[in-house]
Structures are given as C-alpha cells and as structure tokens.
Amino acid sequence: MAGLRERKHAETRQRISDEATRLFERQGFENVTLAQVADAAGVSVKTVTNYFGAKDELFFDAEPAVLDHLVTTVRGLPPAAATAALRPLALDGPLLAGPFRWDTVDARTWEAMRVWARCEHDSPTLTVRRAALTLAWCRPLAAAAGSTAWAALATGTLALRHDVVQSGLLADHPPGRVAHDVRASVGAALDALERGFA
C-alpha cells in the first residue's frame, strides 16, 4: 500500500510541476498564480504548497537532483580529482549532469530548452533565485570534496556554464555552437581549477 501511495504522490507532484511549467512558459513566471497552477493540475492550492513550498520551487524543481548528482560525483575526491570528475558533467551535454549529450539533442528538446531559458531570463524573480541556488551549492560541494576554496571556484565555473548555455539558447544558436562555446570557456575554467589544485 505504501508503494501505491508513494507513486500517487510522485504522479501528483509531477503533474503539478508539468502544468506549472506550461503556464510559466506561456504567460511568464510573474504572471502565474498558485491558484492557476492548482486549477490547471486539478488540485487545491494547499496541495500545491504541500509539494512545493514556494512558486519558484515549481520552476526549479529539478535542481535538488542536479545538486545531489554533483555531490555524489565529487564526494570523497581530492580537489584535482573532483574537478576531473566534474568535467564531463559540465561539458558533455546541454543539461548539467543531464541525460543526453550535445550530439544527441533533438530540435524539439532544444526548442523546449530555449523556451525555458527565455522564461528564466525574463523573470527578475527567477534570475535572482538562480543566482541564490547556484551560490548555495558551494557548501554541499565543499563538504563532499573537503575544500571550501575548491567548491567556491567550482560553483563559479558552474554559474559560468549556466550563463554560456543560456546566452546561446537566447541567441538562437544551434547545439553545436553552444557546445563549442561551453567547451571553450567552461573548459578553460576547469583547466585553471585543475591546475590550481594539482
């Protein structure tokens, strides 16, 4: 019974997130209310807030899983090895620690990413929240890799990566061009990070 209940909770959470995403992308983050999200998902506002503590959590609902993946990847590694482990997550695909590589992203996914990037970019709330989320990665990464200095520089590199990908999406560049830009600028930052902790 507990398995069925957990599955129902996961399905409800995903439905709320999916409906919120559609609304945010169509109307803009600031123009959407929790009541509209609840109505679109067929649940009450209280149900929405039971799953998501704030409206911006609906937009950034995948971020905890990304951070968990990053932390797991660098846990227990010395800084130079942590940088080497971080490199493929940062360079090999359009989503940080994502499920596909640059050469396998299809046009539909790329366009969805572009719409998502535009929604985030156009929202002052989401822009500030993105900066706060990325900065907050420093502590868990420091705990995992055993170096606050390394984690601060790694977090800055991940912020750079986000900026390069978002800028490429907003400029309507194709995946190959954005991949090149990521590998050039973020790759250079990772090289410097590796040298600094060699």
Summary of the structure (lengths in Angstrom):
residues: 198
radius of gyration: 18.0
end to end distance: 51.9
largest distance: 54.0
contacts: 588
relative contact order: 0.11
helix: 80%
strand: 0%
